[in-house]
Amino acid sequence: MLGSTHGTLTTDSRRARVIACGEQPGPAVHGRPAEVDDLDVSGRPLYSHVPDLDRFFRPESVAVIGASDAEGRPNTGVTRQLIAWSERVGARLHPVHPSRPSVFGIPCSPSVADLPEQVDLAVLLVADPLPVIEELAEAKVKFAVAFASGFAETGEEGAAAQDRLTAAVEQSGMRLLGPNTNLNAFERFRDDLEGPAIALITQSGHQGRPVFSLQELGIRLSHWAPTGNEADLETADFISYFAERPEVGAIACYVEGLKDGRSFLLAADRAARRGVPVVAVKVGRTETGARTAASHTGKLTGADAVVDAAMRQYGVIRVDGLDELQDTAALLARARPPRADGVVVYSISGGTGAHFADLATEAGLALPVLPEAKQAELHQWIPEYLSVANPVDNGGHPVGDHRGRKIIDAILDDPAVGVLICPVTGPFPPLSDKLVQDLVDAAERTDKLVCVVWGSPVGTEPAYRDVLLGSSRVATFRTVANCITAVRAYLDHHRFVTGYRSPFDHAPRTPSPSFRKAQPLMRPGQQLSEHAAKQLLRAYGIRVPREQLVTSAAAAVRAAGLVGYPVVMKASGARIAHKTELGLVKIGLTSASQVRDAYRELTDIARYEDVSLDGVLVCQMVERGVEMVVGATHDELFGPTVTVGLGGVLVEVLGDSAVRVPPFGEEQARDMLAELRGRALLDGVRGRPPADLDALVEVVLRVQRMALELEDDLAELDINPLVVLPRGQGAVALDALVVCR
């Protein structure tokens, strides 16, 4: 079972740690405060807890353990940087070294016990931080940073050392950043920039450099958390903390692996509740990337399809490149909420506009045709032979005089327009200079988003360096792809948070009556027979065919009469897989003689294949409907997951499926169906009636409940096929595979 933020902590120890570390309980939900005791059916917290990191980022006193001023030593450069940082944040710095009376002229303490005051933050410049942890705990130090490497990123021996470090930190009541981290938290941040800021979280310090460099383009950064191996403080802790900071407009993350999938989702949930966008690069889309990430930070990367789905559920915007991370985070941090979803492309070239419009439309942006009245208004300044429907082509010359600003204002005044994008393929002075200035001036007047793509590879032009980058209202991009990615994320994010309801609101707090019926059916470490698996489905209210389990040919004939012809007969046993391939399924039986023959043939095949049977199932035959698959499995990072897709043989041929991490509600279940490439089959094609979508959604939700309540007992559930009958007639699980943990 997944634990809390700290993995193996029990509920009681988690509560004690919350009190010890000054963490804050979750947000108010539906008019009531969230408490530490708000737990789901498995005893896990339903709301994230926010560590009080104020004294980490703005300490009053700092101790540097292993400080040095000897030239040529690595610790000397680090000590020098920490002295400068402490001066900037107004902290008193205390060097600690057993044999130095002073470091850089600052009196030095021989040990932690000899520090002149209680310190907020200790920076450990030692190869093995473990022996120092107990001393820091006795000195009641609040936070520590461990730079040392050689832990979980190096293999089993290093992982064991990190486990010992984690245990010591948990016992101490202190919070630790690292090990295998760096100095990024102590960088020099520009304090002359205004507006909402980006807070940055990276597991690899170098990968945060492009985002940090945004300050040189006038975009504010407030914090940088280099989490390293996350023996204690993790990405989720910083997301929760940054989501509460009033100066933070967006959170940018570079994530190689997650310490605890549930903690990450709880933190993302907190950010979504507050409307704070989280933009993330998550390594591990490929096997090679996942392997390399694990060797770097010793973290679980998780099955990528599950990671992707989980992030979408909680509104985390996943991007692939660091350039996308910086551009998307910058836009989301600074742009006001959209007034409308419509995007208008405006250019001085018909070719540029058409090309951009193609790419934007393919990416899912809505480019509405401007109303005829608006087009007539634009034709006051743009020749009649040019298209102004959207994209708007001005032909070039109107931007050089008074007409240019009038065109921009007219477009922005349309109530259906929320975003104006102007791709400038290359500088063409003086037209491009005048165009850029008009766009900047118009952006200052409007509350709508104005974007410019400056396509010049040079990037030294005054129109770009001075005018565009000098504007806090225009979002400037260097590539079309990054502009489209960022604008789509901007519109999607605000659409998402407007109607956001936490998936954790759907989490069951207490076991259902179904759980009490289901538990006796589970067999630890075993695969259930089809008959037993269907009993489990019945316990959770999932419909199965009329059927009887028989152990003789005569009983099979009697059962067929009760079930009703035609019937299906199947061998039932605890270890049978791929019954059809073994010839252990007979369909369309219409008479007693066929049933007797089928029984004998099935039992003969079972003996030949050395398959142990608990009997033969005589089942109602269900013929009409769409075959789907609904399943649950256990992800090593996120725990229970639920999958739905096209079933029968199509599940292996097409692999058309969607996945979610419980808990989730009906809306997310319907979104899963919308993601399927074969979704049209459920709506009815080639004369077939529409399928019973409500019944399918109900099965998905019941499987989710089963996955949550039986998390400790259920390794895998596979309902295939689930036949979804025509609208109003329900859904029937024809077969099921259940593997117990």
C-alpha positions, -999 to +999 in steps of 0.1 A: +000+000+000+013+034-008+024+054+022+024+091+029+050+116+017+076+097+037+069+062+024+066+039+053+053+064+079+022+052+097-008+075+102+003+083+138+039+089+129+028+112+100+006+132+124+036+135+148+058+147+119+033+173+108+032+187+143+070+186+147+078+203+114+051+229+115+034+216+084+000+230+075-031+209+069-048+209+035-071+235+021-107+242+030-130+220+010-167+226+005-168+250+034-149+229+059-112+228+068-092+197+058-077+179+088-048+156+092-073+129+100-090+131+065-081+096+053-093+074+025-105+038+027-069+026+029-059+051+057-040+075+034-043+113+036-067+129+012-051+164+012-015+174+009+004+189+038+025+220+033+059+220+049+068+254+063+098+261+041+101+298+049+131+293+071+148+272+044+146+299+017+149+328+041+168+316+072+178+340+100+210+319+107+230+294+086+257+269+097+282+256+071+295+223+083+330+217+068+335+253+058+368+262+042+389+291+029+418+271+017+424+280-020+419+252-044+396+232-023+360+226-035+345+235-001+361+270-004+341+280-034+309+267-019+316+285+014+322+317-005+289+314-024+270+307+008+285+337+025+273+359-003+239+343-003+235+348+034+243+384+031+216+388+004+189+372+025+200+388+057+211+356+075+239+352+100+264+326+088+284+304+112+313+283+098+319+249+115+353+232+112+372+213+139+406+228+132+400+263+119+396+293+142+380+314+114+369+311+078+371+342+055+375+362+087+343+348+103+348+331+137+345+293+133+329+268+157+347+235+162+314+215+162+277+218+158+273+216+196+295+248+199+274+270+176+266+303+192+229+301+185+202+278+172+204+278+134+176+275+108+197+259+081+228+237+081+247+231+049+267+199+050+300+200+031+310+165+042+313+132+024+291+113+048+262+134+062+248+105+084+270+111+115+262+148+115+224+143+115+222+133+152+242+164+162+220+186+142+189+171+158+203+178+192+209+214+182+173+216+170+183+226+135+152+230+113+167+223+078+198+207+063+213+203+028+234+174+019+255+177-013+272+144-010+267+118-038+271+080-037+236+071-025+206+056-043+219+067-077+248+043-075+229+010-069+219-013-040+247-004-016+241+033-021+203+028-018+208+011+016+230+041+027+202+065+016+176+044+036+198+048+067+200+085+061+163+088+056+155+069+088+179+092+107+163+123+093+127+111+101+138+104+137+154+138+140+123+159+132+146+180+109+139+183+071+167+174+046+173+185+010+193+160-009+216+141-009+232+144-044+219+180-047+237+213-055+238+250-048+209+261-071+188+271-041+214+297-032+217+314-066+215+352-070+179+360-081+172+394-096+152+416-073+144+443-098+118+424-117+081+427-111+050+406-117+041+370-109+072+347-107+082+312-117+092+288-089+116+262-102+120+226-091+147+203-106+162+170-098+191+178-120+205+213-114+219+218-149+185+211-164+171+242-147+195+266-163+173+276-193+144+285-170+167+304-146+181+323-175+146+338-182+155+365-157+178+379-184+147+383-206+128+402-178+109+372-164+109+369-126+120+338-107+113+335-070+128+301-059+148+272-071+146+238-054+172+213-065+158+181-050+185+156-059+178+121-045+149+133-023+158+113+008+134+135+026+121+167+010+107+159-025+092+175-055+057+172-040+067+192-009+079+221-030+049+221-053+026+223-022+047+251-007+050+271-039+013+268-046+007+288-014+031+316-022+014+348-034+043+358-057+043+325-076+024+326-109+036+292-122+057+262-111+082+248-135+095+212-128+122+190-143+114+155-129+134+124-134+115+102-110+090+105-082+095+094-047+058+088-041+032+090-068+003+098-044+022+126-027+029+141-061-008+140-070-019+155-037+005+184-043-007+188-079-043+188-065-034+216-041-020+237-070-051+230-091-074+240-063-056+274-062-053+277-100-015+277-099-002+261-131+024+233-129+045+227-160+067+197-160+093+178-180+090+142-169+119+119-180+111+083-188+091+082-220+115+056-233+132+027-216+166+043-221+155+076-206+139+058-176+171+037-170+193+068-172+171+088-149+171+060-123+209+059-124+211+097-119+187+101-089+177+066-079+140+073-084+111+054-098+102+068-132+068+049-134+050+035-164+049+065-187+013+060-198+002+060-162+024+091-154+009+109-184-027+101-174-021+110-138-007+144-148-037+151-170-061+142-142-046+169-120-039+195-146-001+192-147+010+204-181+036+180-194+061+192-220+090+175-236+118+200-240+135+225-217+127+252-243+090+243-240+093+243-202+106+279-201+082+293-227+051+276-213+059+284-177+067+321-186+034+325-204+013+309-177+030+328-150+024+362-165-008+361-187-042+370-173-070+345-176-085+344-211-117+362-219-125+338-248-110+307-264-108+321-299-073+325-315-067+349-344-036+347-365-025+381-379+004+385-403+019+406-430+021+376-453-006+353-465+018+324-466+029+329-430-006+332-418-018+301-437+012+280-424+007+290-388-030+285-390-025+249-403-002+241-374-023+258-348-055+240-359-038+207-360-027+213-324-063+218-313-065+256-311-098+271-322-094+297-350-130+310-354-140+327-386-145+364-378-181+377-383-189+394-416-193+427-398-158+424-383-144+415-417-161+445-433-145+467-406-110+453-413-115+459-450-116+496-442-078+493-439-070+461-457-075+456-494-107+437-504-088+410-522-070+398-491-086+374-466-094+387-432-116+358-421-088+343-398-060+342-404-059+380-411-035+390-439-029+427-441-006+425-472+022+443-455+018+480-463-010+489-437+014+482-408+035+511-419+010+538-410-020+546-388-039+516-402-017+491-384-028+499-349-065+502-359-064+467-374-049+452-342-075+470-320-103+459-341-093+423-339-089+425-301-123+441-297-141+411-310-157+393-280-149+358-295-112+365-296-091+357-265-057+354-281-040+373-309-008+357-324+014+376-348+042+355-364+070+377-377+089+353-399+119+377-402+127+413-395+117+437-424+124+472-412+107+496-410+074+476-413+083+450-387+095+476-363+063+496-366+042+463-363+060+453-331+055+487-315+018+486-323+014+452-309+032+462-276+010+494-273-022+474-280-012+448-254-009+475-228-045+485-235-062+451-236-067+424-211-064+398-239-033+378-246-010+391-274+017+368-286+045+374-311+067+348-327+100+365-336+114+342-363+148+358-369+177+335-360+198+365-351+179+378-321+199+411-317+174+433-335+162+463-314+126+454-322+132+421-305+157+429-278+143+463-267+107+465-277+093+430-274+115+418-245+109+452-228+071+445-227+056+426-197+023+423-216+034+407-249+044+370-248+074+366-272+085+333-287+113+323-310+096+293-326+061+286-339+060+252-321+067+267-287+041+294-292+014+269-301+024+246-272+023+274-247-010+290-259-027+256-259-015+250-224-027+284-213-062+279-227-064+243-214-052+253-179-077+280-174-105+258-188-094+230-165-092+251-132-125+268-139-144+235-136-119+217-113-132+194-087-106+174-069-105+137-078-098+131-041-134+143-034-145+109-049-123+088-026-142+063-005-137+069+032-151+037+045-154+002+030-186-007+011-208-037+017-193-050-015-159-051+001-171-073+029-186-098+004-155-097-017-127-103+008-135-140+015-133-146-022-096-135-025-069-161-025-034-146-017-009-152-044-033-171-066-053-166-098-090-171-094-110-193-116-134-176-140-163-187-118-147-172-087-137-141-106-173-135-117-185-140-081-161-111-072-177-090-100-212-098-087-201-087-052-194-052-067-226-051-087-211-058-121-234-078-142-224-112-155-243-137-177-267-162-163-245-192-157-240-224-136-208-243-127-213-280-133-192-311-128-210-337-150-226-339-185-260-345-170-257-314-148-246-294-179-278-303-198-299-293-168-280-261-164-285-253-201-322-257-198-323-233-168-299-207-185-317-209-218-304-219-252-282-210-270-254-214-244-217-210-241-196-236-223-162-229-208-137-247-187-132-231-153-100-234-133-077-213-112-047-214-136-063-214-170-052-186-193-061-182-230-090-206-229-099-200-265-065-209-278-066-242-259-100-250-273-116-247-238-146-225-250-176-238-270-202-212-282-236-213-298-247-247-284-284-252-291-293-287-280-288-312-251-267-335-273-244-306-282-240-297-245-232-333-235-206-335-263-191-302-254-188-312-217-169-344-227-146-325-251-138-298-227-128-322-199-108-343-223-088-313-235-082-303-199-068-337-190-046-337-221-033-302-214-029-311-177-053-283-167-069-285-133-107-277-134-131-267-107-159-275-132-174-263-165-194-231-168-227-232-187-234-196-196-260-175-213-249-164-247-248-127-252-245-118-289-251-081-296-229-053-283-196-036-284-167-056-269-147-036-244-121-043-218-121-028-183-092-036-159-073-027-129-036-033-120-011-021-095+015+005-106+047+006-086+046+043-083+009+053-082-007+021-068-041+011-082-048+021-119-079+015-140-079+010-177-107+009-203-104+001-240-116-018-270-119-054-260-119-089-275-090-095-299-088-058-306-072-051-272-040-069-284-041-058-320-049-021-315-038-014-280-066+013-279-070+021-242-071+049-217-059+048-181-066+068-149-053+067-113-081+063-087-099+081-072-118+098-100-154+106-107-179+101-136-165+130-156-131+114-157-145+081-166-163+096-196-131+114-205-114+080-207-139+069-233-134+102-253-096+094-256-102+061-274-095+061-311-123+036-315-148+058-296-171+060-326-179+023-322-198+031-290-219+058-308-231+032-333-216+027-368-229+011-400-264+008-387-256-005-353-274+011-323-256+034-299-241+015-269-251+020-233-224+045-223-240+050-189-236+013-181-200+013-193-192+043-171-208+026-142-187-005-147-155+016-148-165+033-115-173+000-099-139-014-109-123+017-095-140+011-062-129-025-063-093-014-070-092+010-041-108-012-015-090-044-025-056-026-031-037-049-007-053-080-021-057-074-059-028-076-082-047-076-115-082-076-128-091-080-165-127-080-176-125-090-213-148-089-231-172-066-214-201-065-239-218-031-238-253-036-251-275-011-269-285+020-250-306+013-220-298-024-219-266-024-197-232-041-200-223-078-193-189-091-182-185-123-203-151-132-189-128-121-161-092-127-150-083-120-113-049-124-098-045-119-061-015-104-044 
